[in-house]
Amino acid sequence: MSDLVLYTYWRSSSAYRVRLALGAKGLAYRSVFVNLLQGAQKAGDHVARSPMGAVPCLEVAGKTFAESVAIIELLEELHPTPALLPRDPFARARVRALVEVVNSGTQPLQNLHTLEHLSPDPEVRKPWIQHFITRGLTAFEAMMATNDRESGLGRSKFAYGDTLTMADCFLLPQVYNARRYHVDLAPFPRVAAACDTIAATEAARAAAPEAQPDAVADAR
Amino acid sequence: MSDLVLYTYWRSSSAYRVRLALGAKGLAYRSVFVNLLQGAQKAGDHVARSPMGAVPCLEVAGKTFAESVAIIELLEELHPTPALLPRDPFARARVRALVEVVNSGTQPLQNLHTLEHLSPDPEVRKPWIQHFITRGLTAFEAMMATNDRESGLGRSKFAYGDTLTMADCFLLPQVYNARRYHVDLAPFPRVAAACDTIAATEAARAAAPEAQPDAVADAR
């Protein structure tokens, strides 16, 4: 499917999720870069694609889709192999719960729009960001431990089990943000180990923020 | 399935979503009440169920599941009829995008934990809440308009199309919060009309916060 077009920004953790999913499924796509720091997401043509004024959007067969969860579920339905969700409904629910701990429980509290609304002061932003990322990763780590106990198969190599799932597509970008904002990852050994496994995949190498053509060497 | 147990709180909009989905599918369940204002969600036994310290959790076949999106997707897979998602993958993506505008784009910014972290001052909380709910409903309304144009079938009766979907399970509780915090709904005619349609269903009557046994007549 060479008609896939991804509206993306190198440092958007939500766009990073979709880049990971596309890579994991071996799907080629063309990128259109939306510079969030320059406010390109607020321009009329982009808002028509994404009324939330956000990336990613994915064009599939000439239609544009918003929201990373909806996009990745769509890719899973259109291109089921390799699967990003287990087959068993109960296992799928475990993966989707991990997804949501990042997607609704963590990232919305620390994304650019929220920070802009909170305060321009980095000294206000930093503890806020660290609080919410630490809280989210604490839950993620606990859920991984519970899932490992439930499976009886020992420690998962990835976020859930031993193959890459949708949960990994959400975890790695969140941990990228955690590192960016100097969140202490020592309390999260399962999360850190899973991220090492994910980061070693070809999909993760291609999806990495610094590997994107629009990446700039700013020190922000 | 009489072995469904819902951990719920009457005024939790996320629990309200799952009550709607259970009702729409005609599934009986037993409620366990978790009083968020008294901090019961932070107690050890509840955190074991929900590491985020949140409701809802749903016990299915002896296992406990967290996160409303994951729970409703699980119900959809275990009990496909009546369906809360369309059959067509592209239409499913539209419904899931509406879900996420509420689930990750709006509710996390105005839930109890976020407000407690923001400020104890109602004068700080109120404009914050109103900003994020208005922003979310603005996007929801725009997406409904786009979806109506795309379908060519005129105005949807529900949030997406003419039957109740997962998007409705998320919209009605969000609009409940909007009314609670005196958000002006005049700019959102499609949203308001859909909510009238949803509210008239038997599932919505049974799921309403005020209809719950743990509802209290506080004026908060």
Interface residues (C-beta under 8 A of the other chain):
Chain A: V47 A48 P51 M52 V60 A61 K63 F65 A66 E67 S68 V69 A70 I71 E73 L74 E77 L78 P89 F90 R92 A93 R94 R96 A97 V99 E100 V101 N103 S104 G105 Q107 P108 L109 T114 H117 W128 H131 F132 R135 G136 T138 A139 F140 A142 M143 T146 E150
Chain B: V47 A48 P51 M52 V60 A61 K63 F65 A66 E67 S68 V69 A70 I71 E73 L74 E77 L78 P89 F90 R92 A93 R94 R96 A97 V99 E100 V101 N103 S104 G105 Q107 P108 L109 T114 H117 W128 H131 F132 R135 G136 T138 A139 F140 A142 M143 T146 E150
